Amino acid sequence: MERRVVASLAVALALGAGACTSGPAASPVDARTSVAVSRPAAADPCVPPPPAPTTWATFDAPPDPASVRGRSLDATIRTTCGSLEVRLDGAAAPRGVASFVQLARSGWWRDSVCHRLTSYLSPLRFLQCGDPTGHDVGHPGYDVPLENVPADGHYVRGMLAGARGGLLRGGAGQFLVVYADFTVPTGGPRYPVIGRVTRGLEAVDAVAARGGEDTRPDGPPFRSVSILDVVVRPS
């Protein structure tokens, strides 16, 4: 009798230990065949970037904002991680929008790398693109004065803003895509809002999710992404 009790306890403990053992979750099983079914890996939306450009246009002066003042224009930013549809606000930022249109139609951004991502370690949340050199030194030959800058320094997901560089009050060639809400810290630079993304922001999310190189708060994104072209549609 004692031997039977001991044996029963041993079996119960073995079954209990097997039920409580931690480890990776088992793959789902097809009930018709009793064969484990593998879960498909998440598809990577990005393709390898093309070679960076070696030449680009320069201009003697900024474009006349009269051509876009008071108008809304639609544009498509095609990247190696997907396309962004954007609405440009010529009423609130005519100088910035006129510059965006001129650079898009001249092919200034074609094949240029997005060289800067502010990650979760930074108080800012954007992907910065638009420099054909990929090293934050490319310039179209003119600057655009600041306009339509949020007074409270608050930016929301989907905003499209002009970048600022060095000691310049404004900028022209580069732009930011805000992928999460943030507020610029006191004393930090504020950016002119020229429009918003209306579709395709998941392309930027795919890059932001991987973070910056070497886990830096502000630097090249770990997932490389380049602009293939920017098309502004007539309105």
N, C-alpha and C positions, 0 to 999 in steps of 0.2 A: 504493500500500500504506500509506504514512504517513497519507494522508487518511482511509483506512478505520479505522485504529487510533484516530486523534483523534476521529472521529465516534462510534466505539463507546464510548470513554471518556466523552464528553460525555453520551451517553444513560445510561450506568451511573451517573454522578454525579447526573444529574437525578432518576433513579429513587430513588437512595439518599437524596437530600435530601428528596424527598417522603415517604419512609418515616419519616424522623427528625424531621420538622417537628412541634413541639409545638402543642397547641391544645385546645379543648374536645372532649370525647369525642363521636363521631358517634352519632346516634340509631340504635337498632336498626332493621334492615331486615326487612320481611316477605318471606320467600323466595318466596312465591307471586306477589307483585305487584311486587317490587323497589321498594316505596315505603317511605320512612322512616316509622317509627312513633314518635310523640312519647311520652315518659314522662309519666304523670299526676303532677301536683303533689300533695304530701302534703296530705291534707284537714285543715283547721283545725277542731278540735273545739269551738271557742268560738263563742258568739253574743254580740251586743252586750248589755251590761248594761242593766238597767232603771233608771229614775230612782231616786236614793237616797231613802230615807224622810225625812220631815220631822218625824215624831213617833214616839215609842216609849214603851213602858211603863216605869215605875220601881216599885220595891218598897221597903217599909219595913224588911224584914229578910230574911236568907237563908232558904231553905226548910229544913225539918227533914230531916236526912239519914237518918232512920230508915226512910223509905219506900223507899230504894234500898240500904241497908246489906246487904252480903253477896250482892247480886244482880248479874248481868250483863244489860245491856240492849242491844238493837240499835237503831241509828238510821241514817237516810239524810240526808246533807247534799247537797242539790241545788244545783249551781252552774251558772253560765253556760258552764263548760267541761266539764261532766259531773258525774256523781253519785259520792259517796263513801259506801261502806257502812262503818259503824264499830261496834265493840263497846265499850261503856262498862263500866268496872270498878268496880262499886259496893262491892266488897270492899276494894280497895286505896285508893280515893279517894271515900268516900261523900259528903263535902261538895261536892266538885267535880262529881260526877255528878248529885247532886240539883239543883245550880244549873243545870247544862247542860239537864237535863230541864225545869225550870221555864221557862227562857228559850226553849227550843225550842217548848214548847206554848203560850207566850204570843205567839209570832210575833216575838220581839224581834230576830231576825236577818234577817227577811224583807227581801230586796232590798238588803242591806247589802254594801258593797264590801270586798274583801280589800285592805287598804291598805299592807301591808308584806311585802316579800320580801327575805330575806337571800340574796345571790348568792354566786358562787364567790370573790369578793373578801373575803367575810366568813368568820370562823371558824365561824359558825353556818349551819344549812341548814334553814330552814323558811319556810312561807307563813303569815302571821298574818291572821286574819279576825275578824269578830264585833263591829266597832264601827259602829253605825248612822250615825254622823256621817262616817265615812271619814277623820277627822283625829285619831284616837287620843284623843278627849276624851269619848266616850260612856260612860255608866256606868249600871248598873241600880239603883244606890242602896245596894249593900252589897258587901262583900268576902268572900272565902273564905280561911280560913287555909291555909297551905301543907301539903300532905300528899303522900305517895308521890313524893318528890323523889329522883332517883337520887343516891346518896351520892358516886359518882365523877364526877358531872356528864356522864355519857355518854348520848347519845340515839341511837336507831336509827331507820332509815327506817320510816315507817308509824305512829310514835307520835303520839297526840293528847294535847296538853298544854294546861293553862291558861296564859294570858299573864299577865305582871306589868307594871305601869305605874308610872312615877314613883317615889315613895318608899313605895309600898304593899308590905306584906309578901306579900300575896296579890292575887288578882284574881278577877273573876267573868264579865264580859261577853265577853272576847276569848279566842280559843284559837289554838293553833299546830298545823300539820300538818307533821311532819318528813318531808322528801323525800329526805334522804341522812344517813348517820351523821355525828355530830359530837360533840365534847367541849367543854363550856363552858370558856373560858380561866379561869385562876386569878383569883378575885375577881369573876367575872361572875355575873349572876343565874341561878339554876336554876329550872326550871319543873316544876310538879306534873303528873305523868302521870295522865290520867283514862281513857285507853282506847287503842285502836289502830284503824287503817284495815284492813279485811279485804278490800276490793275497791274498784277505781276510782282507785288512786293515780296512774294515768297522767293524770288530769285536772290534778293538781298539777304533774306532770312537764312538761306542755305549757306551763304558766305559767313554771316555773322555767327551762326551756330558753331562754326569751327574755330572761331577766335583768331587772335593775332599770332604771328610767329613768335616762338619762344615765350608764349603766354604774356607778351608785353601788353600793357593797356592801350598803347597807341603806336601802331606801326603797320607794316604790310600784312594783309590777311593771310592766314595759313592756307586757305583755299583760294588759289589765284583766280582772278576774274578780270576780263578785259572787255572794253566796249568795242563791238564790231562796227556799228555805225549808229547815227542818230538821224531820224527822219522827221521833219516838221511838216505837217499837212496843212495845206492852204485852208483858210476859213472864210 
